Each structure stands twice: as structure tokens, then as C-alpha cells.
Amino acid sequence: MEQENARTTLMALSTERGVSLAALSSLIGRNPSYLQQFVKKKSPRRLEERDRRKLAQFFGVDESRLGGMEEKSLSPIGKQARTHWVDVPRLALDASAGPGAAAGGEQPFGALRFSQGWLRSMGLNPADLTTIAVAGDSMHPVLNDGDEILVDRSRRALRDGIHVVRVGDHLLVKRIDMGHPGRVRLKSENPAYDPIDLAPEEVAVIGRVVWKGGRL
């Protein structure tokens, strides 16, 4: 019964967060059908500890919900140490700070680790976060080619700021200027690039950029 609950919970979390079982399988370093087989065919019978921990961290839930033992014997300090870090998935695509990068499949290929306390202080939910790399120089000097950016994909009211957006088949990282009624202006930091004015329905906002990391 415990593992049946784990399968039901995993499927519910996957549906709720809009993340496919194939993408979650890639997140934990497994083949794309691994979690589908776990849920539908009951193979493996239970998740390995490493896989369960990564999934629990990604969804922000206790491991016991995914078939682990509820660690009631842990002291508050031990519990805090165990959950102090969150692995945020890196997506295998670039947000172009130039002409535009073609948007391929959003498949995780690794993770960056962040302090859970820091994310909480920023008002961020780990389940809503992804990291991707910047390509191009249109956002220089704020963002440089190769920088990693943390993207908050939660549904919030659109406001001015740097966002990852989808325009047609391309992903862009631009500063959104909402000061033009009936239009959305995408601005670059690099003066060599002209602003792009689009109708609201032509722009799909993927998420707001809330942090960057890169080489010195």
C-alpha cells in the first residue's frame, strides 16, 4: 500500500506541476520511460533512495510521500540539515540574448543547488524554478553569454523586469517594458539592439529572471 500511495502521489504531483514523467526521469538521471514504468507497471517496486530524494527536493515534499520512511526520530537540527539544499533542474535549451534561440524540448540535464532558506527569503517556490543558460550579448552588461539564470515560472501578474519569453519558435531573454498600452516592448541592455514591439498575444512569458551566475 505504501508504494501504491507513492505512485499515486508522484502522478498527482507530475500533473499538478505540469512536468512529464519522462522529464522527471531525466532529472534523476534515468531513461525517459523509467518513472512511467514505476507508475504503470510497478517496476521497479520502489524508488531508490537517491531518486526519491531528488524528486522530493524538486517537488518540495517529504520523502515519505514518495515511499520513504517518515523520519520521526530526526531532531529538528538534523531535519534542517537534510533539507537545507534544493537542486533546481537545468534545462537543455538556451534563452537567447541575441537574435533568438530555437526552443527545443525542455529536458533537464542536470541541476544547480541553492539554499532552501535563501529561496524562501526571496519568496520563491523550488517547484516553480528552473535554470537555463544565456546565449548572445544583447543583454550585456547585465547578462553575458554563458551566464546561468534562475527563472521563476510561477504565475504572477506581468510587470516590468527581465524575463524569458517565447516569441514564435524562439526563446528570448529581454527586459519587458509595459509602458506602451496595447503593446509589449522587449528591450535589450546592449544599445546595439533595437527594441521589439509586439502585440500581447505574440509573447508568451516563460518566467521572470530572479538571479544570475557566471564567470568573472
N, C-alpha and C positions, 0 to 999 in steps of 0.2 A: 504493500500500500504506500509505503514511504516513497519508493521510486515512481509509482504512478502519479503521486502528487507532484513530484519533481518534474515529470514530463508535462503534466498539465500546466504547471506554473511557468515552465520555460516557454511553452507555446503561447500562453497568455501574455507574457512579457514581450515576446517577439512581436506579437500582433499589436500590442498596445504602443510599443515604441517605433513600429514601422521598420523593423530590421529583420531581414530574412534569416532563416536558419542557415542558409548557405554562407551568408556574410558572417554570422556568428561563428560558424565552423572555421572560417578563415581567420577570424580574430584569435581563436585559441590554437591556431597552427595545425588544423586538421583539414582533411579533404572536404570539399563543399557538401557532400552528402552525409557527413558524419552525424550531425545532430538530427537530420531528418530520419536517419535510421534509428537513432536513440529514441526519438519520439514515437515514430510509427511502427518500427519493427522490434523495439525493445532490445536493440543491440548497439552498443554494449548495455549490460544490465544496469549499470550505474556509471555516473561520470567520474573520471579520475579526479583526484583532489586538485591537481594543478588546473585542469579545465574548469572545474566547478568554481574555484577561487576567481579565475579571470572573469567568468560570466557574472558571478555575484558582484564583483567590483564594477563591471561595466553597467549593470542594471542598478547598482546601489542598494542591493538587498542582502540579507543574511544568507550565508551558505546553506543553512538548514532548509531553506525554501527550495533548494536545488538538490536535496538529497544528502546533505552533510549532517553531521551530528550537531545538535544545538549545544554550544559550548558554555553551559551554565556555570561551569567551575572556574571560568576565567575571571580574574579580578578586573575591575574597571580599567586599571592601567594596562594589563595585558590585552584586553579587548581593544583599547585605544591604539596600542602599538600595532596590532594585527591589521587594523583598518585605516591606518594613518595615510596610506598612499592609494592613489587611484590611477589605473592605467587607462589613458584616453586613446582610442584607436586612431591610427594614421591611415588616411585613405589614399589609395593608389591613383591619385589624379592631382593635377596642379591647378591652382587658381591663378590665371594669368594676370600679371600687372603689365600687360602689353597688348598686342592685337587680339588675343583671345585663345585660350587653350580648349581643344575639343574635350567635351565631357564624356569620359568613358564610364565603365562600370565602377560603382563606388564600393570597392572591395578593400577591407582593411588588410594591411600588410605588415603591421607592427603596432607599437604603442609608445606614447610618451607618458612618463609618470609625473603626476602632480600631487601636491599635498592636499588631502581632503579638507583640512582646516582652511587652507588658503582659498580653495574653490568655494567653500561655504561662505567665507568672508566676502567674496566677490559676488555672492548671490547666484552662483552657478550650480546647476544640477549635472553631475557627471554623465547621466544618461543622455543629456542633450548636447554633449560636446564631441567634436572631432578635431583632428589636426590635419592640415594639408600644407604643402609647400607652395611658395610663391614663385612664379616664373615671369621673368621680364623686369623692366626698370621703370614702368610708368608711375609706380608709387614711391620711387626714390625721392627723398632720403628716408621717408618714414618706414617703408618696407623695401627690402632689397631682394634681388634674385637669389633664390635658395633659402630664404627665411622660412621658418616653420611658424604657422599661425594657428592659434586656438580659436575655433569657431563655435559660437553659441547658437544652436539651431532651434532653440525654444521659440514658441510662437509668442511674439511680443509685438506691440504697436511699432510700426516702422517710424524711425526717426533718423535725423542726420547722424552720420558716422561712417566708419569704414566697414563695408560688408562684402561678403562673397555673394555674387548674383549670377543667375543663369540667363543669358540672352541668346535665344535660339538654341543652337547646339554647343554653345561655348560658355565656359565659366570665366568670370572676371572678378578681380578684387579691386573695388573702387570706393571712393567716398561718395555717399549719397547726399545730394542736396535737394531738400524737399521745398525749397523756397520758390517753386515755379508751379503755380496751380495748373492741374491737369497734365503735368509732365513730371517725369523723374529724370533728374540730371545726374549722370555718373561722371565724377571728376577725378582726375589724376593729380598726384602731388608733383610730378615732373612737368614743368611748363612746356616741354616739347610735345606733349599730348593734349589735343583739344578735348573739351567736354563732350559727352554724348548725351543728347536729349532724346528720350523715348516716352511713349505712352505707357501708363502704369501696367497695362496688360501685356506689354512686351518684356517686362522684367519680372523674373521670379527670384525673390530673395531667399538664398540658402541659409544665411545666418550672419550674425554680427561678429566681427573680429574683436576679441577681447584681450589678446595677448600675442606677443611675438617673441621668437627666439632666433638667433642667427650668429654667424661668425663675427668676430671683432676684426 
